[in-house]
Amino acid sequence: MRRSLIIIKKGSRKGVAFPHIRRQSRQKSVLTNRFAVVLINPSPELKMLPRMTLGLQQIAAYKRDGFLVIENFVSPTACDDLRARAEELVREFNPSLISIFSTHEQTRTSDDYFLESGDKIRFFFEENAFNSNRMLRQSKEQSINKIGHALHDLDPVFDRFSRTKEIEQLVRELGIEDPLLLQSMYIFKQPRIGGEVTCHQDATFIYTEPLRMVGLWFALEDATIENGCLWAIPGGHKLGLKSRFVRADAGGTRFETFDDSPWAEENLQPLEVKKGSLIVLHPLLPHLSRENKSSQSRHAYTLHIIDPSCEYPASNWLQRSAEMPLRGF
């Protein structure tokens, strides 16, 4: 049975403003059923839409379903600016070393270039970008799968996009009081060759003890079934962690499996969203995206944010050097 999805939109009431965003007693009457528009210190450099606050209903929906869809969280201009910067980075990239991203053979393709990318900006190709002679089938710009994993710290355009009052407020309202930005990825989902990302939980790859993390998925273009939108199993985050992707003692990576039962993929629901939407992901939510066989790309930007009061295990695949500690907002 299909479950209804909560999609948050701006309320119809105009001009609602509060003297201070954290004074919850002044907000209760307007926050229980919709976002309230708060016109306090918006981010002018990013051209974000007016400040919005989660209500009790939306927080309850996140806890129930494991995700939230928030429309119009980012302005079209902000989306376009981030896309332009990503395309500029790809043009400047000289692929002297080829690293391919694949969720089908993750341990085999975990090379040093990938494992050392936690505090760098690195480029990963689509699995189907090369022919049998290891030559690109099409241009470099049409062959990159993603850029990761420290864009938010090393590039000023991505830094501005990632560190706004709007994002910080949202994360705090979801229970992470002193958030640190751990990982960022720019995902291209290229036309016709954009690869499948199999059903997984973010906590498999980013784990804390206790588990206190949130994933933010920004749609920089319309995401549809045809071009490879996200699919999720509502309520699937309550099933527990199935596996962890960790560094192996002998080098490389391996999976620690706790539950090898298959996902109930018949319960997957598509999360088709418009440009500028934000999908908030619980770390245990099972989700995937299918191949993009259309002629349209599906650019997206993701952030993963953790709570510094939790332990971040040394066995996690993503690590940073001591010279580049994690930063908050």
Contacts in CASP RR format, 6 or more apart in sequence:
PFRMAT RR
TARGET T0000
AUTHOR 0000-0000-0000
METHOD contacts of the structure
MODEL  1
MRRSLIIIKKGSRKGVAFPHIRRQSRQKSVLTNRFAVVLINPSPELKMLP
RMTLGLQQIAAYKRDGFLVIENFVSPTACDDLRARAEELVREFNPSLISI
FSTHEQTRTSDDYFLESGDKIRFFFEENAFNSNRMLRQSKEQSINKIGHA
LHDLDPVFDRFSRTKEIEQLVRELGIEDPLLLQSMYIFKQPRIGGEVTCH
QDATFIYTEPLRMVGLWFALEDATIENGCLWAIPGGHKLGLKSRFVRADA
GGTRFETFDDSPWAEENLQPLEVKKGSLIVLHPLLPHLSRENKSSQSRHA
YTLHIIDPSCEYPASNWLQRSAEMPLRGF
2 269 0 8 1.000
3 65 0 8 1.000
3 234 0 8 1.000
3 269 0 8 1.000
5 65 0 8 1.000
5 69 0 8 1.000
5 234 0 8 1.000
5 269 0 8 1.000
5 271 0 8 1.000
6 57 0 8 1.000
6 58 0 8 1.000
6 61 0 8 1.000
6 65 0 8 1.000
6 68 0 8 1.000
6 69 0 8 1.000
7 69 0 8 1.000
7 70 0 8 1.000
7 71 0 8 1.000
8 34 0 8 1.000
8 35 0 8 1.000
8 52 0 8 1.000
8 54 0 8 1.000
8 58 0 8 1.000
8 68 0 8 1.000
8 69 0 8 1.000
8 70 0 8 1.000
8 71 0 8 1.000
9 34 0 8 1.000
9 35 0 8 1.000
9 71 0 8 1.000
9 72 0 8 1.000
10 34 0 8 1.000
10 35 0 8 1.000
10 37 0 8 1.000
10 49 0 8 1.000
10 50 0 8 1.000
10 52 0 8 1.000
10 72 0 8 1.000
11 34 0 8 1.000
11 35 0 8 1.000
11 36 0 8 1.000
11 37 0 8 1.000
13 30 0 8 1.000
13 36 0 8 1.000
13 37 0 8 1.000
14 37 0 8 1.000
15 37 0 8 1.000
15 39 0 8 1.000
16 30 0 8 1.000
16 36 0 8 1.000
16 37 0 8 1.000
16 38 0 8 1.000
17 37 0 8 1.000
17 38 0 8 1.000
17 39 0 8 1.000
17 40 0 8 1.000
18 26 0 8 1.000
18 27 0 8 1.000
18 36 0 8 1.000
18 38 0 8 1.000
18 40 0 8 1.000
19 26 0 8 1.000
20 40 0 8 1.000
21 38 0 8 1.000
21 40 0 8 1.000
21 51 0 8 1.000
21 53 0 8 1.000
21 169 0 8 1.000
27 36 0 8 1.000
27 53 0 8 1.000
30 36 0 8 1.000
31 53 0 8 1.000
31 54 0 8 1.000
31 55 0 8 1.000
31 56 0 8 1.000
32 55 0 8 1.000
32 56 0 8 1.000
32 57 0 8 1.000
33 55 0 8 1.000
33 57 0 8 1.000
34 55 0 8 1.000
34 57 0 8 1.000
35 52 0 8 1.000
35 53 0 8 1.000
35 54 0 8 1.000
35 55 0 8 1.000
35 58 0 8 1.000
36 52 0 8 1.000
36 53 0 8 1.000
37 50 0 8 1.000
37 51 0 8 1.000
37 52 0 8 1.000
38 50 0 8 1.000
38 51 0 8 1.000
38 52 0 8 1.000
38 53 0 8 1.000
39 50 0 8 1.000
39 51 0 8 1.000
40 51 0 8 1.000
41 51 0 8 1.000
41 165 0 8 1.000
42 48 0 8 1.000
42 49 0 8 1.000
42 50 0 8 1.000
42 51 0 8 1.000
42 165 0 8 1.000
42 166 0 8 1.000
43 160 0 8 1.000
43 164 0 8 1.000
43 165 0 8 1.000
43 166 0 8 1.000
45 160 0 8 1.000
46 74 0 8 1.000
46 75 0 8 1.000
46 78 0 8 1.000
46 160 0 8 1.000
46 161 0 8 1.000
46 164 0 8 1.000
47 75 0 8 1.000
47 77 0 8 1.000
47 78 0 8 1.000
48 73 0 8 1.000
48 74 0 8 1.000
48 75 0 8 1.000
48 78 0 8 1.000
48 164 0 8 1.000
48 166 0 8 1.000
49 72 0 8 1.000
49 73 0 8 1.000
49 74 0 8 1.000
49 75 0 8 1.000
51 165 0 8 1.000
51 166 0 8 1.000
51 169 0 8 1.000
52 70 0 8 1.000
52 73 0 8 1.000
52 166 0 8 1.000
53 169 0 8 1.000
53 173 0 8 1.000
54 170 0 8 1.000
54 173 0 8 1.000
54 174 0 8 1.000
58 68 0 8 1.000
59 173 0 8 1.000
59 174 0 8 1.000
61 68 0 8 1.000
62 68 0 8 1.000
62 174 0 8 1.000
62 280 0 8 1.000
62 282 0 8 1.000
64 234 0 8 1.000
64 235 0 8 1.000
65 232 0 8 1.000
65 234 0 8 1.000
65 235 0 8 1.000
66 232 0 8 1.000
66 234 0 8 1.000
66 235 0 8 1.000
66 236 0 8 1.000
66 237 0 8 1.000
66 281 0 8 1.000
66 282 0 8 1.000
66 284 0 8 1.000
66 285 0 8 1.000
67 232 0 8 1.000
67 234 0 8 1.000
67 271 0 8 1.000
67 279 0 8 1.000
67 280 0 8 1.000
67 281 0 8 1.000
67 282 0 8 1.000
67 285 0 8 1.000
67 287 0 8 1.000
68 279 0 8 1.000
68 280 0 8 1.000
69 271 0 8 1.000
69 273 0 8 1.000
69 277 0 8 1.000
69 278 0 8 1.000
69 279 0 8 1.000
70 277 0 8 1.000
70 278 0 8 1.000
70 279 0 8 1.000
70 280 0 8 1.000
71 273 0 8 1.000
71 274 0 8 1.000
71 276 0 8 1.000
71 277 0 8 1.000
72 274 0 8 1.000
72 276 0 8 1.000
72 277 0 8 1.000
73 166 0 8 1.000
73 218 0 8 1.000
73 276 0 8 1.000
73 277 0 8 1.000
73 278 0 8 1.000
74 161 0 8 1.000
74 218 0 8 1.000
74 276 0 8 1.000
74 277 0 8 1.000
74 278 0 8 1.000
75 276 0 8 1.000
76 275 0 8 1.000
76 276 0 8 1.000
78 161 0 8 1.000
78 276 0 8 1.000
79 218 0 8 1.000
79 219 0 8 1.000
79 220 0 8 1.000
79 221 0 8 1.000
79 275 0 8 1.000
79 276 0 8 1.000
81 157 0 8 1.000
81 161 0 8 1.000
82 157 0 8 1.000
82 158 0 8 1.000
82 161 0 8 1.000
82 186 0 8 1.000
82 220 0 8 1.000
82 301 0 8 1.000
83 220 0 8 1.000
83 221 0 8 1.000
83 299 0 8 1.000
85 155 0 8 1.000
85 157 0 8 1.000
85 158 0 8 1.000
86 147 0 8 1.000
86 186 0 8 1.000
86 188 0 8 1.000
86 299 0 8 1.000
87 141 0 8 1.000
89 121 0 8 1.000
89 123 0 8 1.000
89 147 0 8 1.000
89 155 0 8 1.000
90 123 0 8 1.000
90 140 0 8 1.000
90 141 0 8 1.000
90 144 0 8 1.000
90 147 0 8 1.000
91 141 0 8 1.000
93 123 0 8 1.000
93 140 0 8 1.000
93 144 0 8 1.000
95 123 0 8 1.000
95 125 0 8 1.000
95 140 0 8 1.000
97 113 0 8 1.000
98 125 0 8 1.000
98 130 0 8 1.000
98 134 0 8 1.000
99 109 0 8 1.000
99 111 0 8 1.000
99 113 0 8 1.000
99 114 0 8 1.000
99 122 0 8 1.000
99 123 0 8 1.000
99 124 0 8 1.000
99 125 0 8 1.000
100 109 0 8 1.000
100 124 0 8 1.000
100 125 0 8 1.000
100 126 0 8 1.000
100 127 0 8 1.000
100 129 0 8 1.000
100 130 0 8 1.000
100 145 0 8 1.000
101 109 0 8 1.000
101 114 0 8 1.000
101 124 0 8 1.000
101 125 0 8 1.000
101 126 0 8 1.000
101 127 0 8 1.000
101 145 0 8 1.000
101 146 0 8 1.000
102 109 0 8 1.000
102 127 0 8 1.000
103 196 0 8 1.000
103 197 0 8 1.000
103 198 0 8 1.000
103 200 0 8 1.000
104 127 0 8 1.000
104 196 0 8 1.000
104 198 0 8 1.000
106 245 0 8 1.000
106 253 0 8 1.000
106 255 0 8 1.000
107 252 0 8 1.000
107 253 0 8 1.000
107 254 0 8 1.000
107 255 0 8 1.000
110 252 0 8 1.000
110 253 0 8 1.000
110 317 0 8 1.000
113 122 0 8 1.000
114 122 0 8 1.000
114 124 0 8 1.000
115 247 0 8 1.000
115 252 0 8 1.000
115 253 0 8 1.000
115 317 0 8 1.000
117 148 0 8 1.000
117 149 0 8 1.000
117 150 0 8 1.000
118 148 0 8 1.000
118 149 0 8 1.000
118 150 0 8 1.000
118 183 0 8 1.000
118 318 0 8 1.000
118 319 0 8 1.000
118 320 0 8 1.000
119 150 0 8 1.000
119 153 0 8 1.000
119 320 0 8 1.000
119 321 0 8 1.000
119 324 0 8 1.000
120 148 0 8 1.000
120 149 0 8 1.000
120 150 0 8 1.000
120 154 0 8 1.000
121 147 0 8 1.000
121 148 0 8 1.000
121 150 0 8 1.000
121 151 0 8 1.000
121 154 0 8 1.000
121 155 0 8 1.000
122 147 0 8 1.000
122 148 0 8 1.000
122 149 0 8 1.000
123 144 0 8 1.000
123 146 0 8 1.000
123 147 0 8 1.000
123 148 0 8 1.000
124 144 0 8 1.000
124 145 0 8 1.000
124 146 0 8 1.000
124 147 0 8 1.000
124 148 0 8 1.000
125 143 0 8 1.000
125 144 0 8 1.000
125 145 0 8 1.000
126 143 0 8 1.000
126 144 0 8 1.000
126 145 0 8 1.000
126 190 0 8 1.000
126 193 0 8 1.000
126 194 0 8 1.000
126 195 0 8 1.000
127 145 0 8 1.000
127 195 0 8 1.000
128 137 0 8 1.000
128 193 0 8 1.000
128 194 0 8 1.000
128 195 0 8 1.000
129 136 0 8 1.000
129 137 0 8 1.000
129 138 0 8 1.000
129 143 0 8 1.000
129 144 0 8 1.000
129 145 0 8 1.000
129 190 0 8 1.000
129 193 0 8 1.000
130 136 0 8 1.000
130 137 0 8 1.000
131 137 0 8 1.000
136 143 0 8 1.000
137 143 0 8 1.000
137 193 0 8 1.000
138 193 0 8 1.000
142 190 0 8 1.000
142 191 0 8 1.000
142 193 0 8 1.000
143 190 0 8 1.000
143 193 0 8 1.000
144 188 0 8 1.000
144 190 0 8 1.000
145 187 0 8 1.000
145 188 0 8 1.000
145 190 0 8 1.000
145 194 0 8 1.000
145 195 0 8 1.000
146 185 0 8 1.000
146 186 0 8 1.000
146 187 0 8 1.000
146 188 0 8 1.000
147 185 0 8 1.000
147 186 0 8 1.000
148 183 0 8 1.000
148 184 0 8 1.000
148 185 0 8 1.000
148 186 0 8 1.000
149 183 0 8 1.000
149 184 0 8 1.000
149 185 0 8 1.000
149 318 0 8 1.000
150 183 0 8 1.000
150 184 0 8 1.000
150 320 0 8 1.000
150 324 0 8 1.000
151 158 0 8 1.000
151 162 0 8 1.000
151 184 0 8 1.000
151 185 0 8 1.000
151 186 0 8 1.000
152 158 0 8 1.000
152 159 0 8 1.000
152 161 0 8 1.000
152 162 0 8 1.000
152 163 0 8 1.000
152 181 0 8 1.000
152 184 0 8 1.000
152 303 0 8 1.000
153 159 0 8 1.000
153 181 0 8 1.000
153 324 0 8 1.000
153 327 0 8 1.000
158 184 0 8 1.000
158 186 0 8 1.000
158 301 0 8 1.000
161 301 0 8 1.000
162 181 0 8 1.000
162 184 0 8 1.000
162 303 0 8 1.000
163 181 0 8 1.000
163 328 0 8 1.000
163 329 0 8 1.000
164 329 0 8 1.000
165 329 0 8 1.000
167 216 0 8 1.000
167 303 0 8 1.000
167 329 0 8 1.000
168 179 0 8 1.000
168 329 0 8 1.000
170 216 0 8 1.000
170 280 0 8 1.000
171 179 0 8 1.000
171 214 0 8 1.000
171 216 0 8 1.000
171 305 0 8 1.000
172 179 0 8 1.000
174 214 0 8 1.000
174 280 0 8 1.000
175 212 0 8 1.000
175 307 0 8 1.000
176 212 0 8 1.000
176 213 0 8 1.000
176 214 0 8 1.000
176 305 0 8 1.000
176 306 0 8 1.000
176 307 0 8 1.000
177 307 0 8 1.000
178 307 0 8 1.000
178 308 0 8 1.000
178 309 0 8 1.000
179 305 0 8 1.000
179 306 0 8 1.000
179 307 0 8 1.000
179 328 0 8 1.000
179 329 0 8 1.000
180 305 0 8 1.000
180 306 0 8 1.000
180 307 0 8 1.000
180 308 0 8 1.000
180 326 0 8 1.000
180 327 0 8 1.000
180 328 0 8 1.000
181 303 0 8 1.000
181 304 0 8 1.000
181 305 0 8 1.000
181 326 0 8 1.000
181 327 0 8 1.000
181 328 0 8 1.000
181 329 0 8 1.000
182 206 0 8 1.000
182 213 0 8 1.000
182 304 0 8 1.000
182 305 0 8 1.000
182 306 0 8 1.000
182 318 0 8 1.000
182 326 0 8 1.000
183 206 0 8 1.000
183 302 0 8 1.000
183 303 0 8 1.000
183 304 0 8 1.000
183 318 0 8 1.000
184 301 0 8 1.000
184 302 0 8 1.000
184 303 0 8 1.000
184 304 0 8 1.000
185 301 0 8 1.000
185 302 0 8 1.000
186 299 0 8 1.000
186 300 0 8 1.000
186 301 0 8 1.000
187 298 0 8 1.000
187 299 0 8 1.000
187 300 0 8 1.000
187 301 0 8 1.000
187 302 0 8 1.000
188 194 0 8 1.000
188 297 0 8 1.000
188 298 0 8 1.000
188 299 0 8 1.000
189 195 0 8 1.000
189 227 0 8 1.000
189 228 0 8 1.000
189 289 0 8 1.000
189 292 0 8 1.000
189 297 0 8 1.000
189 298 0 8 1.000
189 299 0 8 1.000
189 300 0 8 1.000
190 292 0 8 1.000
190 297 0 8 1.000
191 227 0 8 1.000
191 292 0 8 1.000
191 294 0 8 1.000
191 295 0 8 1.000
191 296 0 8 1.000
191 297 0 8 1.000
192 292 0 8 1.000
192 293 0 8 1.000
192 294 0 8 1.000
192 295 0 8 1.000
193 292 0 8 1.000
194 228 0 8 1.000
194 291 0 8 1.000
194 292 0 8 1.000
195 291 0 8 1.000
195 292 0 8 1.000
196 288 0 8 1.000
196 289 0 8 1.000
196 290 0 8 1.000
196 291 0 8 1.000
197 288 0 8 1.000
197 289 0 8 1.000
198 288 0 8 1.000
199 233 0 8 1.000
199 263 0 8 1.000
199 265 0 8 1.000
199 268 0 8 1.000
199 286 0 8 1.000
199 287 0 8 1.000
199 288 0 8 1.000
200 286 0 8 1.000
200 287 0 8 1.000
200 288 0 8 1.000
201 237 0 8 1.000
201 241 0 8 1.000
201 242 0 8 1.000
201 283 0 8 1.000
201 284 0 8 1.000
201 285 0 8 1.000
201 286 0 8 1.000
201 287 0 8 1.000
202 213 0 8 1.000
202 215 0 8 1.000
202 281 0 8 1.000
202 283 0 8 1.000
202 284 0 8 1.000
202 285 0 8 1.000
202 304 0 8 1.000
203 211 0 8 1.000
203 213 0 8 1.000
203 241 0 8 1.000
203 244 0 8 1.000
203 283 0 8 1.000
203 284 0 8 1.000
204 241 0 8 1.000
204 242 0 8 1.000
204 243 0 8 1.000
204 244 0 8 1.000
204 245 0 8 1.000
204 255 0 8 1.000
205 245 0 8 1.000
205 316 0 8 1.000
205 317 0 8 1.000
205 318 0 8 1.000
206 213 0 8 1.000
206 283 0 8 1.000
206 304 0 8 1.000
206 306 0 8 1.000
206 316 0 8 1.000
206 318 0 8 1.000
207 241 0 8 1.000
207 244 0 8 1.000
207 313 0 8 1.000
207 316 0 8 1.000
208 306 0 8 1.000
208 307 0 8 1.000
208 310 0 8 1.000
208 311 0 8 1.000
208 312 0 8 1.000
208 313 0 8 1.000
209 310 0 8 1.000
209 311 0 8 1.000
209 313 0 8 1.000
210 310 0 8 1.000
211 241 0 8 1.000
211 283 0 8 1.000
211 284 0 8 1.000
211 310 0 8 1.000
212 306 0 8 1.000
212 307 0 8 1.000
212 309 0 8 1.000
212 310 0 8 1.000
213 283 0 8 1.000
213 304 0 8 1.000
213 305 0 8 1.000
213 306 0 8 1.000
213 307 0 8 1.000
214 280 0 8 1.000
214 281 0 8 1.000
214 282 0 8 1.000
214 283 0 8 1.000
214 304 0 8 1.000
214 305 0 8 1.000
215 280 0 8 1.000
215 281 0 8 1.000
215 283 0 8 1.000
215 302 0 8 1.000
215 303 0 8 1.000
215 304 0 8 1.000
215 305 0 8 1.000
216 278 0 8 1.000
216 279 0 8 1.000
216 280 0 8 1.000
216 281 0 8 1.000
216 302 0 8 1.000
216 303 0 8 1.000
216 304 0 8 1.000
216 305 0 8 1.000
217 230 0 8 1.000
217 278 0 8 1.000
217 279 0 8 1.000
217 280 0 8 1.000
217 281 0 8 1.000
217 300 0 8 1.000
217 301 0 8 1.000
217 302 0 8 1.000
218 276 0 8 1.000
218 277 0 8 1.000
218 278 0 8 1.000
218 300 0 8 1.000
218 301 0 8 1.000
218 302 0 8 1.000
218 303 0 8 1.000
219 273 0 8 1.000
219 274 0 8 1.000
219 275 0 8 1.000
219 276 0 8 1.000
219 277 0 8 1.000
219 278 0 8 1.000
219 279 0 8 1.000
219 300 0 8 1.000
220 275 0 8 1.000
220 276 0 8 1.000
220 299 0 8 1.000
220 300 0 8 1.000
220 301 0 8 1.000
221 227 0 8 1.000
221 275 0 8 1.000
221 296 0 8 1.000
221 297 0 8 1.000
221 298 0 8 1.000
221 299 0 8 1.000
221 300 0 8 1.000
222 273 0 8 1.000
222 274 0 8 1.000
222 275 0 8 1.000
222 298 0 8 1.000
223 229 0 8 1.000
223 230 0 8 1.000
223 271 0 8 1.000
223 272 0 8 1.000
223 273 0 8 1.000
223 277 0 8 1.000
223 298 0 8 1.000
223 300 0 8 1.000
224 272 0 8 1.000
224 294 0 8 1.000
224 296 0 8 1.000
224 298 0 8 1.000
225 270 0 8 1.000
225 272 0 8 1.000
225 290 0 8 1.000
226 292 0 8 1.000
226 293 0 8 1.000
226 294 0 8 1.000
226 296 0 8 1.000
227 292 0 8 1.000
227 294 0 8 1.000
227 296 0 8 1.000
227 297 0 8 1.000
227 298 0 8 1.000
228 289 0 8 1.000
228 290 0 8 1.000
228 291 0 8 1.000
228 292 0 8 1.000
228 294 0 8 1.000
228 298 0 8 1.000
229 270 0 8 1.000
229 271 0 8 1.000
229 272 0 8 1.000
229 273 0 8 1.000
229 289 0 8 1.000
229 298 0 8 1.000
230 270 0 8 1.000
230 271 0 8 1.000
230 279 0 8 1.000
230 287 0 8 1.000
230 288 0 8 1.000
230 289 0 8 1.000
231 268 0 8 1.000
231 269 0 8 1.000
231 270 0 8 1.000
231 271 0 8 1.000
231 287 0 8 1.000
231 288 0 8 1.000
231 289 0 8 1.000
231 290 0 8 1.000
232 268 0 8 1.000
232 269 0 8 1.000
232 271 0 8 1.000
232 281 0 8 1.000
232 285 0 8 1.000
232 286 0 8 1.000
232 287 0 8 1.000
233 263 0 8 1.000
233 264 0 8 1.000
233 265 0 8 1.000
233 267 0 8 1.000
233 268 0 8 1.000
233 269 0 8 1.000
233 285 0 8 1.000
233 286 0 8 1.000
233 287 0 8 1.000
234 267 0 8 1.000
234 269 0 8 1.000
235 285 0 8 1.000
236 267 0 8 1.000
236 284 0 8 1.000
236 285 0 8 1.000
236 286 0 8 1.000
237 282 0 8 1.000
237 283 0 8 1.000
237 284 0 8 1.000
237 285 0 8 1.000
237 286 0 8 1.000
238 284 0 8 1.000
239 259 0 8 1.000
239 284 0 8 1.000
239 286 0 8 1.000
240 259 0 8 1.000
240 284 0 8 1.000
241 258 0 8 1.000
241 259 0 8 1.000
241 284 0 8 1.000
242 257 0 8 1.000
242 258 0 8 1.000
242 259 0 8 1.000
242 260 0 8 1.000
242 261 0 8 1.000
243 255 0 8 1.000
243 256 0 8 1.000
243 257 0 8 1.000
243 258 0 8 1.000
243 259 0 8 1.000
244 255 0 8 1.000
244 256 0 8 1.000
244 258 0 8 1.000
244 315 0 8 1.000
245 253 0 8 1.000
245 254 0 8 1.000
245 255 0 8 1.000
245 317 0 8 1.000
246 253 0 8 1.000
246 254 0 8 1.000
246 255 0 8 1.000
246 256 0 8 1.000
246 313 0 8 1.000
246 315 0 8 1.000
246 316 0 8 1.000
246 317 0 8 1.000
247 253 0 8 1.000
247 314 0 8 1.000
247 315 0 8 1.000
247 316 0 8 1.000
247 317 0 8 1.000
247 319 0 8 1.000
248 254 0 8 1.000
253 317 0 8 1.000
263 286 0 8 1.000
268 288 0 8 1.000
271 279 0 8 1.000
273 279 0 8 1.000
281 287 0 8 1.000
292 298 0 8 1.000
306 312 0 8 1.000
306 326 0 8 1.000
308 326 0 8 1.000
320 326 0 8 1.000
END
